[in-house]
Amino acid sequence: MEKIYDLGIIGGGPAGYSAAIRAAQKGFSVVLFEKDSMGGVCLNRGCIPTKTILHCSDFYKNLKKADKFGIEISDKKLNYEKIFNRKNDVVLKIQKSLTKLVQSFGVEIVCEEAKLIAQDKIEANENIYQCKNIILATGSKPANIKGLETDGQFVLNSNDILNLKEIPENILIVGSGAIGVEWARIFNALDKNVTVVELAERLLPLADVDVSKRLDRLFKKNKIKFFTGTKVESINDKTVLLSNCPRKIRDKEQSDVNEFLECHLEKVSSGGSKVRGDNCDTRLDGQEFTFDMVLCAIGREPVLPQIEGISIDLNGKFVKVDDNFRTNIPNIFAIGDLVGKMLLAHSAVHQAVSVIDYITEQKQCRFDTNRVPSVIYGNPEIAWVGKTEEMLAGLEYKVSNFPVAALGKAMADDEIDGFVKVLSVDNKIVGAHIVSPEASALVQQFALMIDNELKTDDILKTVFAHPTYSEAVFESVLGLDNMSLSLPKGM
């Protein structure tokens, strides 16, 4: 039996379901294929379950300083199995509501594996669906890195870690990107011994160097051990051999890892400022460590859809697309993690909206990775958007760095560790880098400024409520001309 639709979408993650809703809103008949669960990696094996666990760990961590706020708690017990069950409950609730949301727009959801068999035909469960336009949105999965192949027992990836009902005591995390940093914070808050290994010269190598330096300080403060410029040489049973990498070897191996990096924003250079962590000044020439578990938190690779009878061009491992996310076949598009432009859920949603507007109204897509915010959760949150200071080398620019400790709200909350750093060129904000409570919300204000190319004078016409962390946005922009109202003269 053959069914006819204006649009067929393979993949029910943020890219796929957002495209489905947007297309239905525009009057298209839409069929969406999802072989697993609605919500994709983000809902089922990424953002939502991780943030649910992280919120629980932060809650537990805050209980430890309850006395400081006049709250006496005599017995603070941790039950990770309950955290695990809560994570599953949250995911299941959102799965159900998401399915109903998509169906409310008249989208047909087919819970089967789909195969692209022609330019305008998709096959699923022996049925043929004819589609005038097709969007591929099949997402990504953790990459298997040579020498760090996961076994689900001792070496785990970001999928495996979510299935644990108990957390071991001594944990090695390989990689200090978003996944590595968030899980390091979770384990540390749950009173586990955490060691982080990073191949690049500094933690969070994609972030502005000042963010990396502050994370260095936060890790030391929380007794999270870490080694930068270091690789895993070998794993034998539960013994892990670590070594500092010579510069030439590190440059090559970092280049190999870059193609897997989840953000796909900038190539990481091992040059520039060095941020050394605990034990990093000591050479690790084949030093052995014993761990209970290794979390491999580096790299993702695309999940390519099943294709038969036609050929879709690739760019390396990812699907090759033009500026409007068209593949080499004009009516077939690809979006989200599958194209490797920036492996983030909100990036995928933006691409989905843009590509549907292109298909329905021929509006040109506009996607600039420098305008997409990145957020790392935990306490304090870390976020950035736009250019780093290193990217502005050779240009005339202004920089302002406002300490969160100068805010009354931060003092009241006892959350004084952090800053808001702003970069401007020709009186326009070009980058913002934040370590602060509510950084995930603050960065969006800067994203709006950058996207709309607002001049600093116009930004300062806005009234920022007091007492809030948003005052740091106001103060940091004032600081571009050394006019902060909350810092002593000369700072």
Order of alpha helices (4+ residues) and beta strands (2+ residues): beta-alpha-beta-alpha-alpha-alpha-beta-beta-beta-beta-beta-beta-beta-alpha-beta-alpha-beta-beta-beta-alpha-beta-beta-beta-beta-beta-beta-beta-alpha-beta-beta-beta-alpha-beta-beta-alpha-alpha-alpha
